[in-house]
Amino acid sequence: MLRLGCLTLQPKRGLSWDILDRDSVSSAGSCSLRVLNRKAGFDFPLEGPKTINGLLLESLEDIPEAGTTLSVDDHPVEILQVQNRMVKVVRILPHARTPEESKEAA
């Protein structure tokens, strides 16, 4: 597993995100959206919430349960762990592809 710098399911040595496989990233809820955008190639908005936890809570307007899935800015997100009214760990996938994009990629 390639570690680029800022998550794993059990963050070690200050890491807040990690590539799970070639199609998804695991991120601590406390990871900054700016870091996810720069290091993992996402394009989350930088106005408003500063962390993936904040963005998810703003989107859901409630504390989610582990196992909840949603789309945030066209990125499928699975909430893996919630603790103390905070999203602790999520799995983020790249943009959902339209059928046209899937044909172009093939």
C-alpha positions as CSV (number, residue, x, y, z in Angstrom):
1,M,0.0,0.0,0.0
2,L,1.4,3.4,-1.0
3,R,1.4,6.0,1.7
4,L,1.5,9.5,0.4
5,G,1.3,11.5,3.7
6,C,-1.8,12.8,5.4
7,L,-4.7,8.2,6.4
8,T,-5.2,4.8,7.3
9,L,-8.0,3.1,9.1
10,Q,-5.7,3.3,12.2
11,P,-3.7,6.5,11.6
12,K,-0.1,6.1,12.4
13,R,2.6,8.8,12.9
14,G,0.2,11.7,12.1
15,L,-1.0,10.3,8.8
16,S,-4.5,11.4,8.0
17,W,-5.1,9.8,4.6
18,D,-3.9,6.9,2.5
19,I,-4.6,5.3,-0.9
20,L,-6.5,2.0,-0.3
21,D,-6.3,0.8,-3.8
22,R,-6.1,2.5,-7.2
23,D,-9.7,3.6,-7.0
24,S,-10.2,4.8,-3.4
25,V,-8.7,6.8,-0.6
26,S,-9.2,6.3,3.1
27,S,-9.3,9.5,5.1
28,A,-9.5,10.5,8.8
29,G,-12.4,12.9,9.3
30,S,-10.0,15.5,10.6
31,C,-8.1,15.5,7.3
32,S,-8.2,18.9,5.6
33,L,-10.0,19.3,2.3
34,R,-7.0,21.2,1.0
35,V,-4.7,18.2,1.6
36,L,-7.2,15.8,0.0
37,N,-7.4,18.0,-3.0
38,R,-3.6,18.5,-3.4
39,K,-2.3,15.1,-2.5
40,A,-5.1,12.8,-3.5
41,G,-6.4,14.7,-6.5
42,F,-9.9,15.5,-5.3
43,D,-11.7,18.8,-6.0
44,F,-13.7,19.4,-2.8
45,P,-14.8,23.1,-2.2
46,L,-12.5,25.1,0.0
47,E,-15.1,27.6,1.0
48,G,-16.9,26.7,4.2
49,P,-15.9,23.5,6.1
50,K,-12.1,22.9,6.3
51,T,-12.2,19.1,6.9
52,I,-13.9,16.1,5.4
53,N,-15.8,15.6,8.7
54,G,-17.1,19.2,8.5
55,L,-18.1,18.8,4.8
56,L,-20.0,15.6,5.5
57,L,-21.8,17.0,8.6
58,E,-22.8,20.1,6.6
59,S,-24.1,17.9,3.7
60,L,-26.0,15.5,5.9
61,E,-27.2,18.0,8.5
62,D,-27.0,15.2,11.1
63,I,-24.5,12.8,12.7
64,P,-24.3,9.8,10.4
65,E,-23.9,6.1,11.3
66,A,-21.0,4.0,10.2
67,G,-22.0,2.4,6.9
68,T,-23.7,5.5,5.5
69,T,-22.9,6.2,1.9
70,L,-23.5,9.5,0.1
71,S,-22.2,11.5,-2.8
72,V,-20.3,14.7,-2.0
73,D,-19.4,16.8,-5.1
74,D,-19.9,13.7,-7.3
75,H,-17.5,11.7,-5.1
76,P,-19.0,8.5,-3.6
77,V,-18.2,8.6,0.2
78,E,-18.6,5.7,2.6
79,I,-18.5,6.5,6.3
80,L,-16.4,3.8,8.0
81,Q,-16.2,5.0,11.6
82,V,-18.1,7.5,13.7
83,Q,-17.1,8.3,17.3
84,N,-18.0,11.1,19.8
85,R,-20.4,12.7,17.3
86,M,-17.6,13.0,14.7
87,V,-16.9,11.2,11.4
88,K,-13.6,9.5,12.2
89,V,-12.8,7.5,9.0
90,V,-14.2,7.6,5.5
91,R,-13.5,5.9,2.2
92,I,-13.6,8.3,-0.8
93,L,-13.9,7.1,-4.4
94,P,-13.1,9.2,-7.5
95,H,-15.9,11.1,-9.4
96,A,-18.8,8.8,-10.4
97,R,-18.4,8.4,-14.2
98,T,-21.3,9.0,-16.6
99,P,-21.9,6.4,-19.3
100,E,-20.2,8.7,-21.8
101,E,-17.1,9.0,-19.6
102,S,-16.9,5.2,-19.1
103,K,-17.0,4.7,-22.9
104,E,-14.2,7.3,-23.4
105,A,-12.0,5.6,-20.8
106,A,-12.4,2.2,-22.4
